Amino acid sequence: MDDKLIIFDTTLRDGEQSPGASMTRDEKLRIAKALEKMKVDVIEAGFPIASPGDFESVKAVAEMVTDSTVCALARALDKDIDRAAEALKPAKSSRIHTFLATSPIHMREKLRMTPDEVVENAVKAVKHARNYTDNVEFSPEDAGRSDFDFLCRVLEAVIDAGATTVNIPDTVGYNLPQFFGELIGNLINNIPNSDKAIFSVHCHNDLGLAVGNSLSAVLNGARQVECTINGLGERAGNAALEEVVMSIRTRRDIFTCDTKLDTTQIVHCSRLVSTITGFPVQPNKAIVGANAFAHESGIHQDGVLKSRETYEIMRAEDVGWNTNRMVLGKHSGRNAFKTRLEELGIRFDKEEDLNAAFSAFKELADKKHEVFDDDLQALVSDTIQESANEKIKLVSLKAKVETGETPIAEITLSIDGSEKHAAAEGGGPVDATFKAIESMVNSGCNLQLYSVNNITTGTDSQGEVTVRIDKSGRIVNGLGSDTDIVIASAKAYIDALNKALAPEQRAHPQRL
């Protein structure tokens, strides 16, 4: 295993714990398919005990994915492990990931367990999981703040019990690269049976060091990294998959291992996750940001023109840039549309959903000369949202903006099947639109974030709007896209309202 680094992607589980980033079953399937196409080794699909919706999502991913191992998270409780095993039954290759905290503060304040009880329960959980699969992972939560000798004791015991992967989480992003790498090396060297398991790391980004800590761990013997697309995750996020993978791929002079990932799929996965969650990628984000391979400085431009390697340490094409095909337009037929979606890993279970998406495509193609892959991703997301969220629908919108006059928005909504109309003034057309919507819905929500991004280039590009609202402490994101930014804003706000006003089905899992 020295030359192979396992990539464990937890976008669908830990990434979803970002406030407002919850995904539907169909959205999780789209991301899982993209991860499988990228040849991710392990896909952590969710936390089945958290809710019926999470259980069904994990089960659906297990049914669909055939080339990657599908993993489910479970606390060190029999009921959690049983539920995870049930969800994973259809999987061609499955893993149960169970965990229990080992730091003094977690054992004392949260678990109310003695160290002996923690060891006993950890061993019991691993043995129970082994009744269902021989691929069992154990994580000592908050390992980064755990006593070293106790950590050795727990890990030795769970390996003896049958854990094939032991994962060391820096749960609160507390560690520094040099010391975290040394921790991994010392664990491997001091645990007698360390050769019987793969050592893994799961690093959070609270100090901006998740990738650095992960790479340091790999240099010291870790052979699995847990990460997410775009570094998505609770608080400051997780180690970004694209940064970990490309660091190792680029610096083969330093690393003695590599991944099997098809890195040309990275940009596609990044954009898909961004579109579905409504979390935009900052332009200067490494690897997947819009400016990651852009050069404005005259000196840099001159150097790159003479020899790319003067200022670029990797090729843009190797991570999937410049692969966006402009193959569809207003004359494209239904079969071409369906075929291109399937190439992007998008399939509709219901014929009426495909018809609705094709109709929306035709409307978009009348507004834009060329429809890009990113446009299709946004269009499908809009269609799925409209199909899933039936309570409030946008019927029509008219916004009036004139120099020296107060903007006015007139809007018609379908609310529970009944049409309502309202008009409102505002500081701008978007403000007026939101006020008109609220005058009919009276949601009691607080707007926390309003963000606009262009999906593709050009003045005819669709605008993608992200809206984040808070209702009684529950935070949700709404996403909308259109060539008219006011309409996109209305769609995003309505999408957020539909989520906020729907019954909450998902409880937050205990974190790693």
C-alpha positions as CSV (number, residue, x, y, z in Angstrom):
1,M,0.0,0.0,0.0
2,D,3.0,2.3,0.2
3,D,2.4,3.7,-3.3
4,K,-1.4,4.0,-3.1
5,L,-3.2,6.8,-1.3
6,I,-6.9,6.2,-0.7
7,I,-9.2,9.1,-1.2
8,F,-12.2,9.1,1.1
9,D,-14.7,11.7,0.1
10,T,-17.2,12.9,2.7
11,T,-18.9,15.7,0.8
12,L,-22.2,13.9,1.1
13,R,-21.9,13.5,4.9
14,D,-19.5,16.0,6.5
15,G,-19.9,18.5,3.7
16,E,-23.6,18.5,4.1
17,Q,-23.2,19.6,7.8
18,S,-22.4,23.1,6.5
19,P,-25.4,25.3,7.6
20,G,-27.7,25.5,4.6
21,A,-25.9,22.8,2.6
22,S,-28.4,20.0,3.0
23,M,-28.9,18.0,-0.2
24,T,-31.9,16.1,-1.5
25,R,-31.7,12.4,-2.4
26,D,-31.4,13.2,-6.1
27,E,-28.8,15.8,-5.6
28,K,-26.7,13.4,-3.6
29,L,-27.0,10.8,-6.4
30,R,-25.7,13.4,-8.9
31,I,-22.7,14.1,-6.8
32,A,-22.1,10.5,-6.0
33,K,-22.1,9.7,-9.7
34,A,-19.6,12.5,-10.4
35,L,-17.3,11.2,-7.6
36,E,-17.5,7.7,-8.9
37,K,-16.6,9.0,-12.4
38,M,-13.6,10.7,-10.8
39,K,-12.6,7.3,-9.4
40,V,-12.8,8.3,-5.7
41,D,-12.0,5.2,-3.7
42,V,-14.5,5.6,-0.8
43,I,-17.7,7.7,-0.8
44,E,-19.2,8.4,2.6
45,A,-22.8,8.7,1.6
46,G,-24.3,9.8,4.9
47,F,-25.4,9.0,8.5
48,P,-28.4,6.7,8.2
49,I,-29.6,6.9,11.8
50,A,-29.9,10.7,11.5
51,S,-33.3,10.6,9.6
52,P,-35.4,8.5,7.2
53,G,-34.2,10.8,4.5
54,D,-30.6,10.2,5.2
55,F,-31.2,6.5,5.3
56,E,-32.9,6.5,1.9
57,S,-30.1,8.7,0.4
58,V,-27.4,6.3,1.6
59,K,-29.4,3.3,0.3
60,A,-29.9,5.0,-3.1
61,V,-26.2,5.7,-3.4
62,A,-25.4,2.1,-2.4
63,E,-27.7,0.9,-5.1
64,M,-26.3,3.2,-7.8
65,V,-22.5,3.2,-7.2
66,T,-20.6,0.2,-8.4
67,D,-17.0,1.3,-8.9
68,S,-16.4,3.0,-5.5
69,T,-16.8,1.7,-1.9
70,V,-19.9,3.2,-0.3
71,C,-19.5,4.1,3.4
72,A,-22.0,5.0,6.1
73,L,-21.3,6.7,9.4
74,A,-22.5,5.3,12.7
75,R,-21.9,6.2,16.4
76,A,-20.5,3.4,18.6
77,L,-24.0,2.2,19.2
78,D,-25.6,-1.1,18.0
79,K,-28.7,0.7,16.7
80,D,-26.6,3.1,14.6
81,I,-24.5,0.3,13.2
82,D,-27.6,-1.9,12.4
83,R,-29.1,1.1,10.6
84,A,-26.0,1.7,8.6
85,A,-25.7,-1.9,7.6
86,E,-29.3,-1.9,6.4
87,A,-28.8,1.1,4.2
88,L,-25.6,-0.4,2.8
89,K,-27.1,-3.8,1.9
90,P,-27.4,-3.0,-1.9
91,A,-23.7,-1.9,-2.2
92,K,-21.3,-3.9,-4.3
93,S,-18.5,-2.7,-1.9
94,S,-19.4,-1.3,1.5
95,R,-17.8,0.1,4.7
96,I,-19.1,0.9,8.1
97,H,-17.4,3.9,9.8
98,T,-18.0,4.1,13.5
99,F,-16.6,6.5,16.0
100,L,-16.2,7.5,19.6
101,A,-14.6,10.5,21.2
102,T,-11.2,10.0,23.1
103,S,-10.1,13.4,24.2
104,P,-10.4,14.2,27.9
105,I,-12.8,17.1,27.4
106,H,-15.1,15.0,25.2
107,M,-15.0,11.9,27.5
108,R,-15.7,14.0,30.5
109,E,-18.2,16.7,29.3
110,K,-20.0,15.0,26.4
111,L,-19.8,11.2,26.8
112,R,-19.6,11.1,30.6
113,M,-17.5,7.9,30.2
114,T,-14.3,6.8,31.9
115,P,-11.4,5.9,29.6
116,D,-12.0,2.2,30.3
117,E,-15.6,2.5,29.2
118,V,-14.5,4.3,26.0
119,V,-12.2,1.4,25.1
120,E,-14.9,-1.1,25.9
121,N,-17.5,0.6,23.8
122,A,-15.1,1.2,20.9
123,V,-14.2,-2.5,20.7
124,K,-17.8,-3.6,21.0
125,A,-18.8,-1.3,18.1
126,V,-16.1,-2.5,15.8
127,K,-16.9,-6.2,16.6
128,H,-20.6,-5.5,15.9
129,A,-19.8,-3.8,12.6
130,R,-17.7,-6.8,11.6
131,N,-20.8,-8.9,11.7
132,Y,-21.9,-7.0,8.6
133,T,-18.7,-6.3,6.7
134,D,-15.0,-7.0,6.8
135,N,-14.4,-3.3,5.9
136,V,-14.7,-1.4,9.1
137,E,-13.3,2.0,10.0
138,F,-12.9,3.4,13.5
139,S,-12.4,7.1,14.4
140,P,-11.3,8.3,17.8
141,E,-13.1,11.7,17.7
142,D,-11.0,14.7,18.7
143,A,-7.9,12.6,18.4
144,G,-5.9,15.7,17.9
145,R,-6.5,16.7,21.5
146,S,-6.3,13.2,23.0
147,D,-3.7,11.8,25.3
148,F,-1.1,9.9,23.2
149,D,-0.8,6.8,25.4
150,F,-4.6,6.5,25.6
151,L,-4.9,7.0,21.8
152,C,-2.4,4.1,21.3
153,R,-4.4,1.9,23.7
154,V,-7.7,2.6,21.9
155,L,-6.3,2.1,18.4
156,E,-4.5,-1.1,19.3
157,A,-7.7,-2.5,20.8
158,V,-9.9,-1.6,17.8
159,I,-7.4,-3.1,15.4
160,D,-7.4,-6.3,17.4
161,A,-11.2,-6.2,17.2
162,G,-11.2,-6.0,13.4
163,A,-10.9,-2.4,12.3
164,T,-9.2,-2.3,8.9
165,T,-8.9,1.5,8.8
166,V,-8.2,3.7,11.8
167,N,-8.9,7.4,11.2
168,I,-7.2,10.2,13.2
169,P,-9.5,13.2,13.2
170,D,-8.3,16.8,14.0
171,T,-12.0,17.5,14.8
172,V,-11.6,21.1,15.8
173,G,-8.7,22.1,13.5
174,Y,-6.4,22.6,16.4
175,N,-3.2,20.9,15.1
176,L,-0.2,22.3,13.2
177,P,1.3,20.4,10.3
178,Q,4.7,19.5,11.8
179,F,3.2,18.2,15.0
180,F,0.2,16.4,13.4
181,G,2.5,14.6,11.0
182,E,4.7,13.5,14.0
183,L,1.6,12.3,15.8
184,I,0.7,10.0,12.9
185,G,4.3,8.7,12.6
186,N,4.5,8.1,16.3
187,L,1.2,6.2,16.4
188,I,2.3,3.9,13.5
189,N,5.7,3.3,15.2
190,N,4.3,2.7,18.7
191,I,1.2,0.6,18.1
192,P,2.3,-3.0,17.9
193,N,-0.4,-4.1,15.4
194,S,-0.4,-0.9,13.3
195,D,0.6,-2.9,10.2
196,K,-2.8,-4.6,10.3
197,A,-4.7,-1.4,9.5
198,I,-4.5,1.6,7.1
199,F,-4.0,4.9,8.9
200,S,-6.2,7.7,7.8
201,V,-6.7,11.4,8.7
202,H,-9.7,13.7,8.8
203,C,-8.7,17.4,9.2
204,H,-10.8,20.4,9.8
205,N,-9.8,23.9,8.5
206,D,-10.4,26.1,11.5
207,L,-6.9,27.6,11.3
208,G,-6.7,27.1,7.5
209,L,-4.4,24.1,8.0
210,A,-6.6,21.2,7.0
211,V,-4.7,20.4,3.7
212,G,-1.3,21.1,5.3
213,N,-2.1,18.8,8.2
214,S,-3.3,16.1,5.8
215,L,-0.2,16.3,3.6
216,S,2.1,16.1,6.7
217,A,0.2,13.0,7.8
218,V,0.7,11.4,4.4
219,L,4.5,12.1,4.6
220,N,4.5,10.3,7.9
221,G,2.7,7.2,6.8
222,A,-1.0,7.9,6.5
223,R,-2.5,6.2,3.5
224,Q,-6.0,7.5,3.5
225,V,-7.1,11.1,3.5
226,E,-10.7,12.1,4.2
227,C,-11.7,15.3,2.3
228,T,-14.5,17.1,0.5
229,I,-15.0,18.8,-2.8
230,N,-14.2,22.5,-2.5
231,G,-13.3,21.9,1.2
232,L,-17.0,22.0,2.0
233,G,-17.9,21.3,5.7
234,E,-19.1,22.7,9.0
235,R,-17.4,25.8,10.4
236,A,-14.4,26.5,8.2
237,G,-14.7,23.3,6.3
238,N,-12.6,20.2,5.7
239,A,-9.4,19.4,3.7
240,A,-10.2,20.2,0.0
241,L,-9.9,17.1,-2.1
242,E,-8.6,19.0,-5.1
243,E,-5.8,20.5,-3.2
244,V,-4.7,17.3,-1.5
245,V,-4.8,15.3,-4.7
246,M,-3.0,17.9,-6.9
247,S,-0.4,18.6,-4.2
248,I,0.6,14.9,-4.2
249,R,0.3,14.6,-8.0
250,T,2.5,17.7,-8.6
251,R,5.1,17.0,-5.9
252,R,6.0,13.4,-6.8
253,D,9.6,14.3,-5.9
254,I,8.4,14.5,-2.2
255,F,5.5,12.0,-1.9
256,T,6.1,8.3,-2.4
257,C,2.4,7.6,-3.1
258,D,-0.2,8.8,-5.5
259,T,-4.0,8.5,-6.0
260,K,-5.9,6.7,-8.8
261,L,-8.2,9.7,-9.4
262,D,-9.1,11.0,-12.8
263,T,-8.1,14.6,-12.1
264,T,-9.7,15.9,-15.3
265,Q,-13.0,15.5,-13.5
266,I,-12.1,17.9,-10.6
267,V,-13.4,21.1,-12.1
268,H,-16.7,19.4,-13.1
269,C,-17.2,18.0,-9.5
270,S,-16.4,21.4,-8.0
271,R,-18.9,23.2,-10.1
272,L,-21.6,20.6,-9.5
273,V,-21.2,20.7,-5.7
274,S,-21.2,24.5,-5.8
275,T,-24.3,24.6,-7.9
276,I,-26.2,22.1,-5.7
277,T,-25.2,23.6,-2.4
278,G,-25.3,27.2,-3.4
279,F,-21.8,27.7,-1.9
280,P,-19.8,29.7,-4.6
281,V,-16.1,29.0,-5.2
282,Q,-14.0,32.1,-4.6
283,P,-12.1,33.2,-7.7
284,N,-8.7,32.8,-6.1
285,K,-9.4,29.3,-4.7
286,A,-6.6,26.9,-5.5
287,I,-7.1,24.5,-8.4
288,V,-10.8,25.2,-9.1
289,G,-11.1,29.0,-8.7
290,A,-11.8,31.0,-11.8
291,N,-8.4,32.8,-11.4
292,A,-6.4,29.7,-10.6
293,F,-4.8,29.6,-14.0
294,A,-5.3,33.2,-15.0
295,H,-2.3,35.6,-15.6
296,E,-2.7,39.4,-15.7
297,S,0.8,40.6,-14.8
298,G,2.7,41.4,-18.0
299,I,5.8,39.6,-16.7
300,H,3.8,36.5,-16.0
301,Q,2.1,36.6,-19.3
302,D,5.4,36.9,-21.1
303,G,6.9,34.0,-19.2
304,V,3.9,31.7,-19.8
305,L,3.9,32.5,-23.5
306,K,7.5,31.5,-23.7
307,S,7.2,28.5,-21.5
308,R,4.2,27.5,-19.5
309,E,6.3,26.0,-16.7
310,T,7.7,29.5,-15.8
311,Y,4.6,30.3,-13.8
312,E,2.4,27.2,-14.0
313,I,3.3,24.1,-11.9
314,M,0.4,22.1,-13.4
315,R,-1.7,22.1,-16.6
316,A,-5.2,23.6,-16.4
317,E,-6.4,20.7,-18.6
318,D,-5.2,18.2,-16.1
319,V,-7.8,19.3,-13.6
320,G,-10.6,19.7,-16.1
321,W,-10.4,23.3,-17.3
322,N,-11.2,24.1,-20.9
323,T,-13.3,21.0,-21.3
324,N,-16.7,22.8,-21.2
325,R,-18.3,21.8,-24.5
326,M,-20.7,24.2,-26.3
327,V,-22.8,21.6,-28.1
328,L,-26.4,22.6,-27.5
329,G,-28.5,25.4,-28.8
330,K,-32.1,26.2,-29.7
331,H,-32.1,23.8,-32.6
332,S,-30.9,20.8,-30.5
333,G,-33.5,18.0,-30.0
334,R,-34.7,16.2,-27.0
335,N,-32.5,13.2,-27.6
336,A,-29.3,15.3,-27.9
337,F,-30.4,17.1,-24.7
338,K,-31.0,13.8,-22.8
339,T,-27.7,12.3,-24.1
340,R,-25.7,15.3,-23.0
341,L,-27.3,15.1,-19.5
342,E,-26.4,11.4,-19.3
343,E,-22.8,12.2,-20.2
344,L,-22.8,14.6,-17.2
345,G,-24.2,11.8,-15.0
346,I,-27.7,13.2,-14.8
347,R,-30.7,10.9,-15.3
348,F,-34.4,11.5,-14.5
349,D,-36.5,8.8,-12.9
350,K,-39.7,10.4,-14.1
351,E,-40.4,11.2,-17.7
352,E,-42.3,14.3,-16.7
353,D,-39.2,15.7,-15.0
354,L,-37.2,15.2,-18.1
355,N,-39.9,16.9,-20.1
356,A,-39.9,19.9,-17.7
357,A,-36.1,20.1,-17.9
358,F,-36.2,20.0,-21.7
359,S,-38.9,22.7,-21.8
360,A,-36.7,24.9,-19.5
361,F,-33.7,24.2,-21.8
362,K,-35.7,25.4,-24.8
363,E,-36.6,28.6,-23.0
364,L,-33.0,29.2,-22.1
365,A,-31.7,28.4,-25.6
366,D,-34.0,31.1,-26.9
367,K,-32.3,33.6,-24.6
368,K,-28.7,32.3,-25.1
369,H,-27.0,31.4,-28.4
370,E,-25.0,28.6,-26.8
371,V,-25.9,26.5,-23.7
372,F,-22.9,25.4,-21.7
373,D,-22.5,22.3,-19.4
374,D,-22.6,24.6,-16.4
375,D,-25.9,26.1,-17.7
376,L,-27.3,22.5,-17.9
377,Q,-26.3,21.8,-14.3
378,A,-28.0,24.9,-13.0
379,L,-31.1,24.3,-15.2
380,V,-31.4,20.7,-13.8
381,S,-31.0,21.9,-10.2
382,D,-33.8,24.5,-10.8
383,T,-36.0,21.8,-12.3
384,I,-35.5,19.4,-9.5
385,Q,-36.1,22.1,-6.9
386,E,-39.3,23.2,-8.6
387,S,-40.5,19.6,-8.7
388,A,-39.6,18.8,-5.1
389,N,-40.9,22.1,-3.5
390,E,-44.5,22.5,-4.3
391,K,-45.8,24.9,-1.7
392,I,-44.7,28.2,-3.3
393,K,-44.1,28.7,-7.1
394,L,-43.2,31.8,-9.1
395,V,-45.9,32.5,-11.7
396,S,-44.9,35.9,-13.0
397,L,-42.7,38.8,-12.1
398,K,-42.5,42.4,-13.4
399,A,-39.9,44.8,-12.1
400,K,-39.9,48.5,-12.9
401,V,-36.6,50.5,-12.6
402,E,-36.3,54.1,-13.7
403,T,-33.7,56.7,-13.0
404,G,-34.9,59.0,-10.2
405,E,-37.9,56.7,-9.4
406,T,-38.4,54.2,-6.6
407,P,-38.1,50.6,-8.0
408,I,-41.4,48.6,-8.0
409,A,-41.9,44.9,-8.3
410,E,-45.2,43.2,-9.1
411,I,-45.2,39.4,-8.6
412,T,-47.7,36.6,-8.8
413,L,-47.1,33.4,-6.8
414,S,-48.9,30.1,-6.6
415,I,-49.2,29.2,-2.9
416,D,-50.6,25.8,-2.1
417,G,-52.2,25.9,-5.6
418,S,-53.9,29.3,-5.1
419,E,-52.6,32.3,-7.0
420,K,-51.8,35.5,-5.1
421,H,-50.6,38.8,-6.4
422,A,-48.7,41.6,-4.6
423,A,-46.6,44.7,-5.4
424,A,-44.0,46.5,-3.3
425,E,-41.4,49.2,-3.5
426,G,-37.8,48.8,-2.5
427,G,-34.3,50.1,-2.5
428,G,-33.7,48.2,-5.8
429,P,-35.6,45.7,-7.9
430,V,-34.4,42.7,-5.9
431,D,-35.3,44.4,-2.6
432,A,-38.8,45.2,-4.0
433,T,-39.2,41.6,-5.2
434,F,-38.3,40.1,-1.8
435,K,-40.7,42.5,0.0
436,A,-43.5,41.7,-2.4
437,I,-42.9,37.9,-1.8
438,E,-42.9,38.4,2.0
439,S,-46.1,40.4,1.9
440,M,-47.8,37.2,0.7
441,V,-45.9,34.6,2.6
442,N,-45.2,36.3,5.9
443,S,-42.5,33.7,6.6
444,G,-40.8,35.4,9.6
445,C,-37.4,34.5,8.1
446,N,-34.3,36.7,8.3
447,L,-32.1,37.2,5.2
448,Q,-28.5,36.3,6.1
449,L,-26.8,36.2,2.7
450,Y,-27.5,37.3,-0.9
451,S,-24.9,36.4,-3.4
452,V,-24.7,36.6,-7.2
453,N,-22.4,34.8,-9.5
454,N,-22.2,34.4,-13.3
455,I,-22.5,30.7,-14.4
456,T,-20.6,31.2,-17.7
457,T,-18.9,34.1,-19.5
458,G,-20.6,36.8,-21.6
459,T,-23.3,39.3,-21.1
460,D,-25.9,36.7,-21.9
461,S,-24.7,34.4,-19.1
462,Q,-27.1,33.1,-16.6
463,G,-26.9,34.7,-13.2
464,E,-26.8,32.3,-10.3
465,V,-28.2,33.7,-7.0
466,T,-27.7,32.2,-3.6
467,V,-30.0,33.2,-0.7
468,R,-29.4,32.1,2.9
469,I,-32.2,32.6,5.4
470,D,-32.7,31.9,9.0
471,K,-36.0,30.8,10.5
472,S,-36.0,30.2,14.2
473,G,-32.4,29.1,14.2
474,R,-32.8,26.8,11.2
475,I,-30.5,28.0,8.3
476,V,-31.3,27.0,4.7
477,N,-29.9,28.0,1.3
478,G,-31.9,28.8,-1.8
479,L,-30.6,28.7,-5.3
480,G,-32.0,30.2,-8.5
481,S,-30.6,30.9,-12.0
482,D,-31.8,32.9,-15.0
483,T,-30.5,35.3,-17.6
484,D,-32.5,37.9,-15.7
485,I,-30.9,38.5,-12.3
486,V,-34.1,39.7,-10.7
487,I,-36.0,36.6,-11.7
488,A,-33.0,34.5,-10.6
489,S,-33.2,36.3,-7.2
490,A,-36.9,35.6,-6.9
491,K,-36.4,31.9,-7.7
492,A,-33.6,31.7,-5.1
493,Y,-35.7,33.3,-2.4
494,I,-38.7,31.1,-3.1
495,D,-36.5,28.0,-3.1
496,A,-35.1,29.0,0.3
497,L,-38.7,29.7,1.7
498,N,-39.9,26.3,0.5
499,K,-37.1,24.6,2.4
500,A,-37.5,26.7,5.5
501,L,-41.3,26.2,5.7
502,A,-41.1,22.5,5.1
503,P,-40.9,20.1,8.0
504,E,-37.3,19.4,9.0
505,Q,-36.5,15.7,8.4
506,R,-32.8,15.6,9.2
507,A,-31.2,15.7,12.6
508,H,-27.6,16.8,12.8
509,P,-25.3,13.8,13.3
510,Q,-22.6,13.9,15.9
511,R,-19.5,15.4,14.3
512,L,-16.1,14.1,13.5
